[in-house]
Amino acid sequence: MAAKNATATIPIVMLGAATPVELGLVASLARPGGNITGSSWSVDLAIVGKGLELLKETVPKLRLVAILTNPDNPAHASSIESVKRAARSLGVRLQFFEARTRNDFNDAFRAMAQHRVNAVLIVADALFVVHRGPLADLEAKYRPSMHTLRQKVEAGGLMCYGPDIVAVWRRAAVSVDKILKGATPADLPIKQPTKFEVVINLKTAKALGLTISPSLLVRADEVIR
């Protein structure tokens, strides 16, 4: 959004805006109509709900789930509505916590402990990716966690369900190539993720005293041991 506010002429290629149409970044996914194109995670809204389902399967006695969001991220409002719908269908209660900066992590997780949540679902956000190491340390100490990006599981989070981020970035590079060869962003459709993966960190599961069911391990695209 900062880039959009800075220029209406220089081509901009997104690497995964969650709701570009709703945020006013583009006119539509099929025909962006301006100087912005690239890839979108509009499907992230469904991903969050699916992540909650997998969390319920991993923690059978799941009753109360903490949702960690960044209130400065305008796309999180839609993600919150998605996870609320999933929670109603699963019979799970939600408690929302916020973190705007790295310094907010400790307070958020202490509050989660006070509310006795059974697990935490962390909505995709650049802040949480950049500081995935410290965040993973808190997750392993306090509660099982679900993510949408494998990088967070590699850093020590419990599990993720989400798009293959490397594939998303590669497809964005194709858009860059086309623009450099003369195409205009207005005519380049916004690409959506086509490959999704489940990654489980068994080392973190063991540290939390969790046993991952064989059926879930079989469905995982990767298991970190």
C-alpha positions as CSV (number, residue, x, y, z in Angstrom):
1,M,0.0,0.0,0.0
2,A,2.9,2.3,0.7
3,A,4.3,1.6,-2.8
4,K,0.8,2.3,-4.3
5,N,0.7,5.6,-2.5
6,A,4.1,6.5,-3.8
7,T,3.5,6.0,-7.5
8,A,0.8,5.4,-10.1
9,T,3.2,4.9,-13.0
10,I,6.1,2.7,-11.9
11,P,5.2,-1.0,-12.2
12,I,4.7,-2.8,-8.8
13,V,4.8,-6.6,-8.5
14,M,3.2,-8.0,-5.3
15,L,4.6,-11.1,-3.6
16,G,1.4,-12.1,-1.9
17,A,-1.1,-9.5,-0.8
18,A,-3.9,-11.3,1.0
19,T,-6.9,-9.2,-0.2
20,P,-5.7,-6.9,-3.0
21,V,-9.2,-6.2,-4.4
22,E,-10.7,-5.5,-1.0
23,L,-7.8,-3.2,-0.1
24,G,-8.2,-1.3,-3.3
25,L,-4.8,-2.2,-4.7
26,V,-6.2,-3.6,-7.9
27,A,-9.6,-3.5,-9.7
28,S,-9.9,-7.3,-10.0
29,L,-7.7,-10.4,-10.0
30,A,-8.3,-11.0,-13.7
31,R,-7.6,-7.4,-14.8
32,P,-5.7,-5.4,-12.2
33,G,-6.3,-2.2,-14.2
34,G,-3.4,-0.1,-12.8
35,N,0.3,-0.3,-12.2
36,I,0.1,-3.3,-9.8
37,T,0.2,-7.0,-10.5
38,G,1.9,-10.1,-9.1
39,S,0.5,-12.8,-6.7
40,S,-2.2,-12.8,-4.1
41,W,-3.1,-14.9,-1.1
42,S,-6.8,-14.2,-1.3
43,V,-7.2,-18.0,-0.6
44,D,-5.5,-17.3,2.7
45,L,-8.9,-16.7,4.1
46,A,-9.8,-20.3,3.6
47,I,-6.3,-21.4,4.7
48,V,-6.8,-19.9,8.1
49,G,-10.0,-22.0,8.6
50,K,-8.3,-25.2,7.3
51,G,-5.4,-24.5,9.7
52,L,-7.9,-24.4,12.6
53,E,-9.3,-27.8,11.5
54,L,-5.8,-29.4,11.5
55,L,-5.1,-27.9,14.9
56,K,-8.3,-29.5,16.3
57,E,-7.1,-32.8,14.9
58,T,-3.7,-32.4,16.5
59,V,-5.1,-31.3,19.9
60,P,-8.2,-33.5,20.3
61,K,-9.3,-31.7,23.5
62,L,-9.0,-28.3,21.8
63,R,-11.5,-25.9,23.3
64,L,-10.0,-22.4,23.4
65,V,-7.6,-21.1,20.7
66,A,-5.6,-17.9,20.8
67,I,-5.5,-16.0,17.5
68,L,-2.4,-13.7,17.2
69,T,-2.9,-10.9,14.7
70,N,-1.2,-7.6,13.8
71,P,-3.9,-4.9,14.0
72,D,-1.8,-2.7,11.7
73,N,-2.3,-5.3,8.9
74,P,-5.6,-4.3,7.1
75,A,-5.9,-7.8,5.6
76,H,-6.3,-9.4,9.0
77,A,-9.9,-8.3,9.4
78,S,-11.0,-10.8,6.7
79,S,-8.8,-13.5,8.1
80,I,-10.5,-13.1,11.5
81,E,-13.9,-13.5,10.0
82,S,-12.8,-16.7,8.2
83,V,-11.4,-18.2,11.4
84,K,-14.5,-17.3,13.3
85,R,-16.7,-19.2,10.8
86,A,-14.4,-22.3,11.1
87,A,-14.5,-22.1,14.9
88,R,-18.3,-22.1,15.0
89,S,-18.4,-25.3,12.8
90,L,-15.7,-27.0,15.0
91,G,-17.2,-26.0,18.3
92,V,-14.1,-24.1,19.3
93,R,-13.9,-20.8,21.2
94,L,-11.4,-18.0,20.2
95,Q,-9.5,-15.4,22.1
96,F,-7.8,-12.7,20.2
97,F,-4.4,-11.2,21.0
98,E,-2.4,-8.5,19.2
99,A,1.2,-7.7,18.4
100,R,2.3,-4.6,16.5
101,T,6.0,-5.0,17.2
102,R,8.5,-7.6,18.4
103,N,8.3,-6.1,21.9
104,D,4.6,-7.1,22.1
105,F,5.3,-10.9,21.8
106,N,6.1,-11.6,25.4
107,D,3.0,-9.8,26.7
108,A,0.8,-11.5,24.2
109,F,2.0,-15.0,25.2
110,R,1.8,-14.2,28.9
111,A,-1.8,-13.2,28.4
112,M,-2.5,-16.4,26.5
113,A,-1.2,-18.4,29.5
114,Q,-3.4,-16.4,31.8
115,H,-6.4,-17.2,29.7
116,R,-5.4,-20.9,29.6
117,V,-5.7,-21.3,25.8
118,N,-5.0,-24.8,24.4
119,A,-3.2,-23.6,21.2
120,V,-2.4,-20.6,19.1
121,L,-3.1,-19.8,15.5
122,I,-0.8,-17.1,14.0
123,V,-2.2,-15.2,11.0
124,A,0.3,-14.6,8.2
125,D,2.1,-11.3,8.6
126,A,5.5,-9.9,7.7
127,L,6.2,-9.0,11.4
128,F,5.7,-12.6,12.4
129,V,7.9,-13.9,9.6
130,V,10.8,-11.5,10.3
131,H,10.8,-12.4,14.0
132,R,9.9,-16.1,13.5
133,G,12.8,-17.2,15.7
134,P,11.8,-15.4,18.9
135,L,8.1,-16.2,18.2
136,A,8.9,-19.9,17.8
137,D,10.7,-19.9,21.2
138,L,7.6,-18.5,22.9
139,E,5.3,-21.0,21.1
140,A,7.4,-24.0,22.1
141,K,7.4,-22.7,25.7
142,Y,3.7,-22.0,26.0
143,R,1.4,-23.6,23.4
144,P,1.0,-25.7,20.2
145,S,0.9,-23.4,17.2
146,M,-0.5,-23.4,13.7
147,H,0.9,-21.2,10.9
148,T,0.4,-20.6,7.1
149,L,4.1,-20.5,6.2
150,R,6.6,-23.3,6.4
151,Q,9.4,-20.9,7.3
152,K,7.8,-20.5,10.8
153,V,7.7,-24.3,11.3
154,E,11.4,-24.6,10.2
155,A,12.2,-22.0,12.9
156,G,10.5,-24.1,15.6
157,G,6.7,-23.7,15.2
158,L,4.6,-26.8,15.5
159,M,2.9,-27.0,12.1
160,C,1.6,-25.1,9.1
161,Y,-0.9,-25.4,6.3
162,G,-0.5,-22.9,3.5
163,P,0.9,-22.1,0.0
164,D,4.3,-23.1,-1.2
165,I,5.8,-19.6,-0.8
166,V,8.8,-20.3,-3.0
167,A,6.5,-21.2,-5.8
168,V,4.5,-18.0,-5.2
169,W,7.7,-15.9,-5.4
170,R,8.8,-17.7,-8.6
171,R,5.5,-16.9,-10.3
172,A,5.9,-13.3,-9.3
173,A,9.3,-13.3,-11.0
174,V,7.5,-14.3,-14.2
175,S,5.4,-11.2,-14.0
176,V,8.6,-9.1,-13.5
177,D,10.1,-10.7,-16.7
178,K,7.0,-9.9,-18.7
179,I,6.9,-6.3,-17.6
180,L,10.6,-5.9,-18.5
181,K,9.7,-7.2,-21.9
182,G,7.0,-4.6,-22.5
183,A,3.8,-5.9,-20.8
184,T,1.8,-3.6,-18.6
185,P,0.7,-4.6,-15.1
186,A,-2.9,-3.6,-15.9
187,D,-3.2,-6.5,-18.3
188,L,-1.4,-9.2,-16.2
189,P,-3.8,-11.3,-14.1
190,I,-3.0,-11.6,-10.4
191,K,-1.7,-15.1,-9.8
192,Q,-3.1,-17.3,-7.0
193,P,-1.3,-20.2,-5.2
194,T,-1.8,-23.6,-6.7
195,K,0.2,-25.7,-4.4
196,F,-0.5,-26.1,-0.6
197,E,1.5,-28.0,1.9
198,V,1.3,-29.4,5.5
199,V,4.6,-29.3,7.4
200,I,5.0,-30.7,10.9
201,N,7.9,-30.2,13.3
202,L,8.1,-33.4,15.4
203,K,10.9,-31.9,17.6
204,T,8.5,-29.2,18.7
205,A,5.7,-31.7,19.2
206,K,7.9,-33.8,21.4
207,A,8.9,-30.7,23.4
208,L,5.2,-29.9,23.9
209,G,4.4,-33.5,24.9
210,L,2.1,-33.9,21.8
211,T,1.7,-37.1,19.9
212,I,0.9,-36.5,16.2
213,S,-1.5,-39.1,14.8
214,P,-0.1,-41.4,12.1
215,S,-2.9,-40.4,9.7
216,L,-1.8,-36.7,10.0
217,L,1.8,-37.6,9.5
218,V,1.0,-39.5,6.3
219,R,-0.8,-36.5,4.9
220,A,2.1,-34.1,5.7
221,D,4.2,-32.9,2.8
222,E,7.2,-32.7,5.1
223,V,8.0,-33.8,8.6
224,I,10.9,-32.2,10.5
225,R,12.5,-34.6,12.9
